[in-house]
């Protein structure tokens, strides 16, 4: 477990945060810009000293103000990747990676140089200098340098924020590969939920220096605290399921007691798939649909209705071990007689669900990646 309870007071800002998350995995600190995410990771890393609190990783205490413990930054075995890659300009890529190796404890070598180079696809870059790299390449090298320091924890503070959309899409698959191929716990800071959707195993929602909610991406996606941060257009259920059939560009995902058809290339039967279905894309029907182009009609029952600030009504539909959200008008609620317990069908276009392969694997201790 990663256990954090920290208080930091400043004239213009105070942070009070407490969370626990299982390791390995990716803890995503998610919230608006300025809510305290970077301050929190700086406290975890030791770059900032807390006024009160503790940091504990897998039973090892890194900081505890009551006990007077504060492990120095260089001895915490924490890798840190910033928004800007911060590579040494006078070193080649090889030199930057070797610097990371030199920071590792002599007995800590588990992640091998060649494995990191292959995993991040940087073998052709080794003789280049940072000014000869694209933004995405610099971040991949920065990740490699951090990994070769053999960290017990990897902190990533908005590592894609300075990249354009194309470079972000270039780097994200490598971050997914790190998550799935390494047993190193990661804390990932972002205010972009599409990054959290693809990477996180545990989400911590932050607002104005405090943690307002936490849980799995599926759990957090249903909370009003999440809706308040992302706004009505981005509200939607996050769903995890297993691929049971693949047909050209359509994957059938077992979800609750139904099957969701998702538009996705290169899916494989048996893979774990995470999808987000936006509430604005879901239609609620009170009768079995017929003669429609919509490929998904998930049978369920209404478990709740809540009025939103923009005069829409958010309908929660339980489809059996999973939940779908739909945004409808108050007029639709009245005309259809929508109420808790009512049997309904949630209609979803296959092209509306955003899907990402998601398969965590924890290697045994000492196994090479």
C-alpha positions as CSV (number, residue, x, y, z in Angstrom):
1,X,0.0,0.0,0.0
2,X,0.9,3.6,-0.5
3,X,-0.3,5.5,2.5
4,X,-0.3,9.3,2.5
5,X,-1.5,11.8,5.1
6,X,-0.1,15.3,4.7
7,X,-0.7,18.9,5.7
8,X,1.1,21.8,4.2
9,X,0.2,25.4,5.2
10,X,1.1,28.4,3.0
11,X,0.0,32.0,3.0
12,X,-1.8,31.7,-0.3
13,X,-2.7,28.0,-0.2
14,X,-3.1,25.1,2.3
15,X,-3.1,21.4,1.4
16,X,-4.6,18.7,3.6
17,X,-4.7,15.3,1.9
18,X,-5.1,11.7,3.0
19,X,-5.4,8.6,0.8
20,X,-4.4,5.0,0.6
21,X,-4.0,3.0,-2.6
22,X,-2.9,-0.6,-3.4
23,X,0.4,-1.2,-5.0
24,X,1.5,-1.8,-7.7
25,X,-0.8,0.2,-9.9
26,X,-1.3,3.8,-11.1
27,X,-2.7,6.3,-8.6
28,X,-4.1,9.3,-10.6
29,X,-4.3,12.6,-8.8
30,X,-7.0,14.3,-10.8
31,X,-8.5,17.8,-10.5
32,X,-8.5,21.3,-11.9
33,X,-5.2,23.2,-12.4
34,X,-4.1,24.8,-9.1
35,X,-5.9,22.3,-6.8
36,X,-2.7,21.1,-5.2
37,X,-1.8,18.0,-7.2
38,X,1.9,19.1,-7.8
39,X,2.3,20.2,-4.2
40,X,1.1,16.8,-3.0
41,X,3.6,14.9,-5.2
42,X,6.4,17.3,-4.1
43,X,5.6,16.4,-0.5
44,X,5.6,12.7,-1.3
45,X,9.0,13.0,-3.1
46,X,10.6,15.0,-0.3
47,X,11.1,18.1,-2.3
48,X,8.8,19.8,0.1
49,X,8.7,19.2,3.9
50,X,5.2,18.7,5.3
51,X,4.0,20.6,8.4
52,X,2.3,17.5,9.6
53,X,1.7,13.9,8.4
54,X,3.4,10.8,7.0
55,X,4.3,9.0,3.8
56,X,4.5,5.2,3.9
57,X,5.3,2.9,0.9
58,X,4.8,-0.8,1.3
59,X,5.6,-0.6,5.0
60,X,8.6,1.7,4.7
61,X,8.2,5.1,6.4
62,X,9.6,7.8,4.2
63,X,8.3,10.7,6.3
64,X,6.6,11.0,9.7
65,X,6.6,14.4,11.4
66,X,5.5,12.9,14.8
67,X,8.3,10.4,14.8
68,X,10.8,13.0,13.5
69,X,11.5,10.9,10.3
70,X,12.3,12.5,7.0
71,X,14.3,10.3,4.6
72,X,16.4,12.5,2.3
73,X,15.2,13.0,-1.2
74,X,18.2,11.1,-2.7
75,X,17.6,8.1,-0.5
76,X,13.8,7.7,-1.0
77,X,14.3,5.7,-4.2
78,X,11.6,7.8,-6.0
79,X,11.8,8.5,-9.7
80,X,10.3,11.8,-10.8
81,X,9.2,12.8,-14.3
82,X,8.2,16.4,-14.7
83,X,6.2,18.3,-17.3
84,X,9.4,19.3,-19.1
85,X,11.8,16.4,-19.5
86,X,14.7,18.2,-17.7
87,X,17.4,16.2,-19.6
88,X,21.0,17.2,-19.3
89,X,21.6,19.1,-22.6
90,X,25.4,18.3,-22.6
91,X,24.7,14.6,-22.4
92,X,23.5,12.3,-25.2
93,X,20.5,10.2,-24.6
94,X,22.8,7.4,-23.6
95,X,24.5,9.7,-21.1
96,X,21.2,10.7,-19.6
97,X,20.2,7.1,-19.2
98,X,23.5,6.2,-17.6
99,X,23.1,9.0,-15.1
100,X,19.9,7.3,-14.0
101,X,21.8,4.1,-13.6
102,X,24.4,5.7,-11.4
103,X,21.7,6.9,-9.0
104,X,20.5,3.3,-8.3
105,X,21.5,1.5,-5.1
106,X,24.1,-1.2,-5.9
107,X,21.8,-4.0,-4.8
108,X,18.7,-2.6,-6.5
109,X,19.2,-3.6,-10.2
110,X,16.0,-5.3,-11.4
111,X,15.2,-3.3,-14.4
112,X,17.8,-3.8,-17.1
113,X,19.1,-1.1,-19.5
114,X,18.3,-3.0,-22.7
115,X,14.8,-3.8,-21.4
116,X,14.1,-0.1,-20.8
117,X,15.4,0.9,-24.1
118,X,13.3,-1.7,-25.9
119,X,10.2,-0.9,-23.8
120,X,10.3,2.8,-24.6
121,X,11.5,2.4,-28.2
122,X,14.5,4.7,-27.8
123,X,17.3,2.5,-29.2
124,X,17.7,4.6,-32.3
125,X,18.1,7.8,-30.2
126,X,21.0,6.9,-27.9
127,X,23.6,9.0,-29.7
128,X,21.4,12.1,-30.0
129,X,21.4,15.1,-27.7
130,X,18.2,16.4,-26.2
131,X,17.9,19.4,-28.6
132,X,17.7,16.8,-31.5
133,X,14.6,15.1,-30.0
134,X,10.9,15.8,-30.3
135,X,8.9,16.5,-27.2
136,X,7.5,13.0,-27.1
137,X,11.0,11.5,-27.5
138,X,12.4,13.7,-24.7
139,X,9.7,12.5,-22.3
140,X,10.3,8.8,-23.2
141,X,14.0,9.4,-22.4
142,X,13.1,11.1,-19.2
143,X,11.0,8.0,-18.3
144,X,13.9,5.8,-19.1
145,X,16.3,7.7,-16.9
146,X,13.8,7.6,-14.0
147,X,13.3,3.8,-14.4
148,X,17.0,3.1,-14.5
149,X,17.4,4.6,-11.1
150,X,15.5,1.5,-9.9
151,X,12.8,3.5,-8.1
152,X,10.4,2.0,-5.5
153,X,7.9,4.6,-6.6
154,X,7.5,6.6,-9.8
155,X,6.0,10.1,-9.7
156,X,4.8,11.7,-13.0
157,X,3.7,15.3,-12.7
158,X,1.6,16.1,-15.8
159,X,4.3,14.5,-18.1
160,X,2.2,15.1,-21.2
161,X,1.0,18.7,-20.5
162,X,3.6,20.4,-22.6
163,X,2.9,18.1,-25.7
164,X,0.5,18.6,-28.5
165,X,-2.2,16.0,-29.2
166,X,-0.1,14.0,-31.6
167,X,2.9,13.7,-29.2
168,X,0.6,12.8,-26.3
169,X,-0.8,9.9,-28.4
170,X,2.8,8.9,-29.1
171,X,3.7,8.7,-25.4
172,X,0.5,7.3,-23.9
173,X,1.1,3.7,-25.2
174,X,4.5,3.7,-23.5
175,X,3.0,4.7,-20.2
176,X,0.4,1.9,-20.6
177,X,3.3,-0.5,-21.3
178,X,5.0,0.6,-18.0
179,X,1.8,0.1,-16.1
180,X,1.2,-3.4,-17.5
181,X,4.8,-4.6,-17.6
182,X,6.4,-3.3,-14.4
183,X,5.6,-3.8,-10.7
184,X,6.6,-0.2,-9.9
185,X,3.8,1.8,-8.3
186,X,3.1,5.1,-10.0
187,X,1.5,8.4,-9.0
188,X,0.2,10.2,-12.1
189,X,-0.8,13.8,-12.0
190,X,-3.3,15.1,-14.6
191,X,-6.2,17.4,-15.2
192,X,-7.0,15.5,-18.4
193,X,-9.5,12.7,-17.7
194,X,-8.7,10.9,-21.0
195,X,-5.2,10.2,-19.6
196,X,-6.7,9.0,-16.3
197,X,-9.1,6.8,-18.1
198,X,-6.3,5.0,-20.0
199,X,-3.8,4.7,-17.2
200,X,-5.3,4.7,-13.7
201,X,-6.1,1.8,-11.3
202,X,-7.0,4.2,-8.5
203,X,-8.3,7.8,-8.7
204,X,-7.9,10.5,-6.1
205,X,-10.1,13.6,-6.8
206,X,-8.7,16.9,-5.6
207,X,-10.3,20.3,-5.1
208,X,-8.9,23.4,-3.5
209,X,-6.1,21.5,-1.6
210,X,-8.3,18.7,-0.3
211,X,-9.2,15.2,-1.4
212,X,-12.9,15.1,-2.1
213,X,-13.3,11.5,-3.2
214,X,-11.2,8.4,-4.2
215,X,-11.7,4.9,-5.6
216,X,-11.5,2.9,-8.8
217,X,-12.1,4.8,-12.1
218,X,-15.5,3.1,-12.3
219,X,-16.5,4.2,-8.8
220,X,-15.3,7.8,-9.2
221,X,-17.0,8.3,-12.6
222,X,-20.4,8.0,-10.9
223,X,-19.7,10.6,-8.1
224,X,-21.1,14.1,-8.0
225,X,-17.7,15.4,-7.0
226,X,-16.3,14.1,-10.3
227,X,-19.2,15.7,-12.2
228,X,-18.4,19.0,-10.6
229,X,-14.8,18.9,-11.8
230,X,-15.3,17.7,-15.4
231,X,-18.5,19.5,-16.3
232,X,-21.7,18.1,-17.8
233,X,-20.4,17.3,-21.3
234,X,-17.7,14.9,-19.9
235,X,-19.9,13.1,-17.4
236,X,-20.1,9.4,-18.1
237,X,-19.8,5.9,-16.7
238,X,-16.4,4.1,-16.8
239,X,-16.9,0.4,-17.3
240,X,-14.5,-2.5,-17.2
241,X,-15.4,-5.8,-18.9
242,X,-14.0,-8.8,-20.8
243,X,-13.9,-9.1,-24.6
244,X,-16.0,-12.1,-25.5
245,X,-16.1,-11.7,-29.3
246,X,-14.3,-9.7,-32.0
247,X,-15.7,-9.0,-35.4
248,X,-13.7,-6.7,-37.8
249,X,-13.6,-3.3,-35.9
250,X,-16.3,-4.2,-33.3
251,X,-15.5,-5.9,-30.0
252,X,-18.2,-7.4,-27.8
253,X,-17.6,-6.6,-24.2
254,X,-19.3,-8.6,-21.4
255,X,-20.8,-6.0,-19.1
256,X,-23.1,-6.8,-16.2
257,X,-25.7,-9.2,-17.5
258,X,-25.5,-7.8,-21.0
259,X,-23.0,-7.3,-23.9
260,X,-21.7,-3.8,-25.0
261,X,-20.5,-3.6,-28.6
262,X,-17.6,-1.2,-28.9
263,X,-15.9,0.3,-32.0
264,X,-12.3,-0.8,-31.4
265,X,-9.5,-2.1,-33.6
266,X,-7.0,-4.8,-32.6
267,X,-9.1,-6.1,-29.6
268,X,-8.5,-9.7,-28.7
269,X,-10.9,-12.2,-27.1
270,X,-10.2,-12.5,-23.3
271,X,-8.7,-9.0,-22.9
272,X,-9.8,-6.7,-20.2
273,X,-11.2,-3.6,-21.7
274,X,-12.1,-0.2,-20.1
275,X,-14.6,2.0,-21.8
276,X,-16.2,5.3,-21.0
277,X,-19.8,5.9,-22.1
278,X,-20.7,9.5,-21.9
279,X,-24.1,10.3,-20.4
280,X,-25.0,12.6,-23.3
281,X,-24.7,9.7,-25.7
282,X,-27.1,7.3,-23.9
283,X,-30.8,7.2,-24.7
284,X,-33.3,5.7,-22.3
285,X,-36.2,3.6,-23.6
286,X,-39.1,2.2,-21.6
287,X,-39.8,-0.5,-24.3
288,X,-37.5,-2.9,-26.1
289,X,-36.2,-1.0,-29.1
290,X,-36.8,-2.1,-32.7
291,X,-35.7,-0.9,-36.1
292,X,-32.8,1.3,-34.9
293,X,-29.2,1.6,-36.0
294,X,-28.1,1.7,-32.4
295,X,-26.1,-1.6,-31.7
296,X,-26.5,-1.6,-28.0
297,X,-29.7,-2.0,-25.9
298,X,-28.6,-2.8,-22.4
299,X,-31.5,-3.9,-20.2
300,X,-31.6,-2.7,-16.6
301,X,-33.5,-0.7,-14.0
302,X,-33.4,2.9,-12.9
303,X,-31.6,3.2,-9.6
304,X,-31.6,7.0,-9.3
305,X,-32.4,10.3,-10.8
306,X,-30.7,13.6,-9.9
307,X,-31.3,17.1,-11.2
308,X,-28.2,18.8,-12.6
309,X,-27.3,22.5,-12.5
310,X,-28.0,22.9,-16.3
311,X,-31.6,21.8,-15.8
312,X,-30.9,18.3,-17.2
313,X,-31.7,15.1,-15.2
314,X,-29.0,12.5,-14.7
315,X,-30.6,9.0,-14.9
316,X,-28.6,6.1,-13.3
317,X,-29.4,2.7,-14.8
318,X,-28.3,-0.5,-13.1
319,X,-27.5,-3.1,-15.7
320,X,-26.4,-5.8,-13.3
321,X,-22.9,-5.4,-11.8
322,X,-22.4,-2.3,-13.8
323,X,-24.0,1.2,-14.1
324,X,-24.8,3.4,-17.0
325,X,-25.6,7.2,-16.9
326,X,-27.9,9.1,-19.2
327,X,-28.6,12.8,-19.4
328,X,-32.3,13.6,-20.3
329,X,-34.6,16.5,-20.0
330,X,-37.1,17.0,-17.2
331,X,-39.8,16.8,-19.9
332,X,-38.6,13.3,-20.9
333,X,-38.6,12.2,-17.3
334,X,-42.3,13.2,-17.0
335,X,-43.4,11.9,-20.4
336,X,-41.8,8.5,-19.9
337,X,-42.7,8.2,-16.2
338,X,-39.0,7.6,-15.3
339,X,-38.6,6.6,-11.6
340,X,-36.4,4.4,-9.5
341,X,-37.1,0.7,-10.1
342,X,-38.5,1.2,-13.6
343,X,-37.3,-1.4,-16.1
344,X,-35.6,0.4,-19.0
345,X,-33.1,-0.1,-21.9
346,X,-30.0,2.0,-22.2
347,X,-29.3,2.6,-25.9
348,X,-25.6,3.3,-26.8
349,X,-24.0,3.6,-30.3
350,X,-21.0,1.4,-30.7
351,X,-19.0,4.3,-32.0
352,X,-19.8,6.4,-28.9
353,X,-18.0,4.2,-26.4
354,X,-14.3,5.1,-26.0
355,X,-12.4,1.9,-25.4
356,X,-8.9,1.1,-24.1
357,X,-7.1,-2.2,-23.6
358,X,-6.3,-2.5,-19.9
359,X,-4.5,-5.5,-18.5
360,X,-2.4,-5.2,-15.3
361,X,0.2,-7.8,-14.8
362,X,2.4,-8.0,-11.7
363,X,5.7,-9.8,-12.4
364,X,7.1,-11.9,-9.5
365,X,9.9,-10.2,-7.5
366,X,13.1,-10.1,-9.5
367,X,11.5,-10.9,-12.9
368,X,12.8,-8.9,-15.8
369,X,10.3,-6.9,-17.7
